[in-house]
């Protein structure tokens, strides 16, 4: 039996994704935010943590990227993808909806619905969609946007289902643990890196990309993030096809070390089937 931390509370999309890859014997523990879930692994309260990292509509989950790149080291050992569908829910007999709570990524994926049906509603940001549903009990707002299962968990009524602007939205989640053994190559793997440049300068990104091109390694994701140290000091989060045991990937990492201030290896792991 393993213990898994995840972005909670119960009823989040993260919990749904986690249940795809765990058994009934495993212990699933919800945490209030991404940092808390990852810290549970760092301090030994959980063997693994599952957190969202990217959405096909809204893009990256910045908090996850920053935690993996600059927080106490953790290793990505797997990933899972999940189609996401949103519902508007409220306590029974709610009539006047003036405030809607949800996670920023969910709000961004339901803007057309909100603008059409509740153009004057105030949007209240929460740490997760399920937290928005759970928070309805406090009566600080009248409705929440979350996964349909959250309505069942918190005895809410669904006002409208499948309200997302993009019906094929997918979120990618990563499984992390303390650094240790790297999953064996499968032939369909992904390698994640945090690449730090010494200082922002013309051509810095091109230099990095040229190393991947030279070794014929395909990038699947790249995102620039500030290190938080000073203006002009950035790092790149990069996902590439292949495993660190593959010669092309190993040669790429060796080449990056020659031109970068630092590189943090975040993991090589099987790509999720879509």
Secondary structure, DSSP 8 states (H G I E B T S, - for coil): --EEEEE-STT-HHHHHHHTT--TTSEEEEESSHHHHHHHHHTTS-SEEEEEEEETTTEE-HHHHHHHHHSS--EEEEEEEEE---EEEESTT-----EEEE-HHHHHHSHHHHHHH-TT-EEEE-SSHHHHHHGGGGTSSSEEEE-HHHHHHTT-EEEES---S-TT-EEEEEEEESS-------SSEEEEEEEE-SS--TTHHHHHHHHHHHTT--EEEEEEEE-SSSTT-EEEEEEEES-TTSHHHHHHHHHHHHHSSEEEEEEEEE----
